[in-house]
Amino acid sequence: MAAINMNGYQDETPAPRQREPESVQNIMAAFFIGFLALAFSVFMLYGYDEVLRSRQWPAAEGRIAASYVVTSQVSTSSRSSRTDYCVENVYEYLVNNVKYRSSRTGILARYCSSSRETAQEHVLAGGQKVTVYYNPLKPQIAVISREEVPGYMLYYFPLLFIFGAGLIVLGVKEGIRRTMNARDRS
């Protein structure tokens, strides 16, 4: 609608913005959730693959250089948080006469607890010998704990992948259907 302002000029008032129909919002939400599910499943697959490969890494002798508990505040909701106590075991090891230093416990594992006393039980003594498993292609990447493949990865990865892909396929199908219907009406 055009209106004349005080200076005699015509003002163009923008038409009120039409809100997207709820069905379009649902399709967009399906795409977003599907994308998140696919991304998370790929992340899980990468972790699964890393755990499997690390089980083949060669071993070297290492020594604990330092070990301590790190305190961190973790937000659990908009108004609350909890305190986590995580163990950091810093160790040194030699590969091909090159000294490396790491604090990685496992590929996926890091020991944390809600109790400082429980976390303290996992602190290793300085100078203690440990077996270090290192990546032969990148010896600076190492762990002191060979992990089992978490069972949830074997079940949840395909479910999340199928769920995410299904949501995206349904969203595309619905989008095509709506486009065709809109063309037919024109």
N, C-alpha and C positions, 0 to 999 in steps of 0.2 A: 504494500500500500504506500502510495506517495502522499506526503503531507508538505505543506508550505511552512518553512520556518520563519523566524522573525526577520531574517535578512532577505526574504523573498525567494529563497532557493528551495528547490524541491528536495526533500529528504527521502531517501530510500530506506525504509525500515525493513530489516531482514525478516523474512517469514519465519514463524516459529519453527524451530528445528524439530523435525519428525523423529520420534524415537524408533529405534530399530524394533521390528516385531519380536516378540518373545521367542518365536521359533528360530529366528536368525541368531539371537543371543545364545540359545541352546546349542546350535550348530557350532558357534564360535567356542563355547565352553567345551564341547566335545573335542574339537580340534586341540584346544589347549591341554585338556586332561590327557588326551591321546598322545600328544607330543611329550608331555612330562613322563608318562608311563614308558614310552619308547626310550627316552633319554635315560631314565633310571635303569631300565633293563639293560641298555648298552653299558652303563657304568658297572652294573652287577656282573655282566659278562666279562668285562675287562678285569675286574677284581678276581673273578673265578679263574681266568686264564693266568693271571699273575701268580696266584697261589699254586696252581699246578706247575708252572714253570719254576717257581722258587724251590719246589721239592726236589728238583734236579740240580740245584746249584751245588758247587763244591764247598767243602768246609775248610776253615782255617782256624787256628787257635787265636783267641783274643783275650784281652784282660779288661776288666771293668775299670774305667778311669774315674768315673763319678757316678753316683746314684742318689737320687733324691725324689721327693714328692712335690709335684706342682699343684697348687690350688687354683681352681678356676670357677667362676660363677657362670652357670648355664641357664639361660632363660627357658622356662618351661611354658609360659603363657605370657599374656600381655602384662600381668601384674605380679607374677611370682618367678622365682628362680631357685635353683638348687646349687649346692656346692659340690663339685667333683674334685677328687684327689687322684691325680694320675702319676704313675711312676715313670720316671725318666732314668733309664740305665744307659749311660754313655760308655761306649766301649771302643777300644783300639785294636786293630788287627793288621797283619802284614800280608800283602799279596804281591808276588814278584818283587820283593824287597822295597815296596812302596807302603808307607804307613798310612792307614785310613782311620777315620774316627766317625762313628755313627751312634745314633740313639734309637734307631728303629727296632722295635721289638719283633714285629712280624709284618707281613704284607698288609693284613687288615687289622691285626691285633694291636691294641695299646691297653695296658692294664689301667683301668680307672675304677674307682669305688666311691660310694657316698660316705665311706668311713675312712678317716685318716689312718686309724690303727690297722685296718685291713690292707690299705694300700702300702703302709709301711712294711708289712710282712713280705712284700714282693720286691723290696729294695735289696739289691745285691751288694755285697761287701766290696769296697774298693780293693783293687788288685786281684780279685777273684778271677780264676780262669773260666772262660766261656767258649763254647763252640759257636763260631760265626759262619753263617752261610751267605756267600756273596755271589752277586751276578757276575759271571765270567766276562761278559761283554762290557759291563760297567761296574768294576769292583768297588766303587764308592757306594753302591747300593747293596746293603747287607741287612740281614736279620739275625736274631739270636733264638728265634722260635720258629720251627717249621710248623705251619698250621695245617690242620685237616681242612678239607674243602667243606665249608659250611653247608649243611644239608639244605637250608632254606634257599640257597642259590640255585640248586638243581631243580627245585620246584617252582620258585617264584619267577625266575627269569623267563621261562616260556609263557607262563600265565600273564605276566606283565606285558611281554612283547605282543602276544595275541590280543590282549585287551586294548593296548594302545593302538595297534594297527587296525583293529576292528573299529574303534571309535573314529579314526581318521577315514577309513573306507566308508563307514556309514555317513559321516559328515560330507564327504565328496559326493556320494550317491544322492543324498538329500539336496545338496546344492545343485547338482545337475538336474534333478527332478524339478526343483523350483524354477530353474532357468528355462527349462522346456515348457513348463506351465505358463510362465510369463510370456514367452514367445507365442504360445498358442492363443493367449488372450489378446495379443496385439493385432 
